[in-house]
């Protein structure tokens, strides 16, 4: 969850000819399946493949992410550039310590991942609907892990070839060397 403290904005009131403060407060945001579902309902396109592109779409998504209900307009428009960057970083955060290396061929599916498809995966994998409020990247990682574990439990599932195993080990070693700045 991302919590943002928004400072009140000072403005000049022409009627009273005085400076006044407006707004200010706290908003709590969750980048979740529930938020994405609300956003897709309005914009009629899959969030994961076509995320917000305009300021209007981003503002609407921030409103969809609110944990505490409706966010007043003056709070939304009082967000600073730094806070908008915090939101962007939060959206990109993996939100999990788990990592999965892809073992599938690089074939791209033409199927676009909509929120309804993710809900289907949750039903098929018996993931409780309470998880719809998790950070979406964490939920998607859980779905990937469930699929991998289910394939491992299936004796008919195709096994990795020796070449695939060697390639994965080599890729992981290269990643670790780069991360640690070592040569071997």
N, C-alpha and C positions, 0 to 999 in steps of 0.2 A: 504494500500500500504506500502511496505517495501522499504526504501531508504538506500542504503549502500554506504558509502564513502570508496573508495579503495585507499590505499596509493601506490605511485609508488614503484616499486621493484628495488633495486640497483643490478647491475650485472657487471661482468668484461668483457670488450670487448677485445678479443684477438688481433684483427686487429689493434686497436688504442692503446692498452695496457693502457686503462684507465677504471675507474669505471663510469658507466652511469646509469641513471634512465630510467626505462621503465614502461609504463602504468600509472595507477593512474586515478581516475575519479569517477563518480557517476553512480550507476545503480539503477533503480527503478523497483521493482518486484510486481506483483499482482498474488496471488494464486486464479485463476479464472477458470470458465468453459472453457473459450477460451484457456487458457494455458494447461489445462488438455486435451482438444480436440487435440491440436497440439502434445502433448506427446503420446497420444493413437494412433494417426495416424502413428507414427514411430514404436512404440513398440508393437502394435497390442494386447494390453491387457488392461483391465479396471483399470484405475488409483486408484479408491477408494478401489478396492479389492486386487490389486497387485501394490502398489506404487513402486517408484524407489528402487532397491535393490543394485545396483552397483554404483560405483563412476561415471561411464560413464552415467548411466541413470539419476542420480541426476544432473550432470552437464547439461545434455540435458534439464531436466525439468527447471532448473534455467534459461537457455536460452529461453525456451518457456514462462516463466513468465515475461520476459522483456517487459516493457511498451513502451520503446523507440526504439524498433527494435533490430537489431543484436547487441549482446554484443561481443566485441573483445576478442579473446582467452586470451590475456595477462591479461585482467581484471578478467576473470573467474579464472585463475590459480593464481592470486594474492590474492584471498579470504583467509582470515585468518580462523583458527579453530573457533575463537569467532564469526566471521561473518557467518560461516556455521551453528553454533548453533543458531544464530539469525534467519536464514532462517528456521531451524527446528521448532523453537518456533512459528514463524509466521504461518507455515503450520498447526500447532496444535491449533492455536488461534480460539476460537469460533466466533469471530468477530461480536458478537451480544449480546444484553442484554436479549434477549428472551430465555426462556427455555420451554421445552415441556416434560411432563411425558408421557411415553408410556402407553397406556391403552389397547394395543392389547396383545393377547396371545403371548407367547414366541416362536411362530413358525417362523422359518427362511425360507425366500423365496429363492428358488434356482436361481432366476433371479439375474444376476449380473448388478450392476448399471454402465452403460457406459455413456459417454457424450451424445450420441444420445438419450438415454432414458431420461436424464435430459432435453435435448432440447424438447423432446416430452411432458414432464410434463409442461414445460414452455408454450408450445402452448396450451395444454389442459386447463391450468389454466389462460390463457391469461396474462401471465407475459411477459412484453416487452423484446426483445432480448438485449436491452441495459444492462440488468442485468447480461449478460454473463461475464461482466468484474468485477462484485462484487467478494469479497472474497467468495470462494466456500461454506464455512460453513454458511455464511450469506444467500446465495441463497438457500441452502438446507433447512435452517430453514424457510425461506419464503414459500417454497413449502410445508413443513409440516404444517405450520400454515394455508395456503390456504386449504389444504385437511381437516384439522380439522374443520375449519369454514364452509366449504361446507357440511361436514357431519352433523354439527349442524343445518344447514339451511334445511336439508332434513328431513321431518317428518317421512320418512320410515326408517331412519337410526337406527340401534340398539342402545338402551339406556344402560347406565352403570347400573349394578346391585348394590344393597346396599352394598354387600360385596366388590365389586370393589372400590366403593367410600370410604369406611372405610379403605381399604388397602392403597389406594393412600394418604389419609390424614395421616395415620400412617407413611408411608414411608417419606412423606414431613416433618412431625414433627421430625422424627429421623434425617433426613438430617440437619434440622435447628439446632437441639440440638448439633449435632456433629460440625457444622460450628461455632456455638457460644460458644461451650464448656460449656453448661449448662446441668442441669439434668431435667429440665422440666419447 
